[in-house]
């Protein structure tokens, strides 16, 4: 990819981050990560959220191409369609862990000496 990034690409990246910036959506993706598919009702029950709230968030994830859905009788079943979101989450978690270690060392220099 060329740099500086073209404006259209910057907009797409910003939109993807905006979609993922909602904690409930991260929880939903985490739940779906462990399953092939799940219904709105199942996700709502597991997360202790309302059916309407879960449905609204899943619709946002679907429009962004992160989850797919299919109708199964009266249920709508959701699945992960873009597993790259998990690589992104792992990168963020790794960065947070490193930052936490750095802050811990700054706040408690003796713990770093004991670890050495």
PyMOL commands that set and color helices and strands:
alter all, ss='L'
color gray80, all
select helices_A, chain A and resi 7-20+23-33+40-47+51-63+84-107+109-115
alter helices_A, ss='H'
color red, helices_A
select strands_A, chain A and resi 38-39+67-72+75-80
alter strands_A, ss='S'
color yellow, strands_A
deselect
rebuild
show_as cartoon
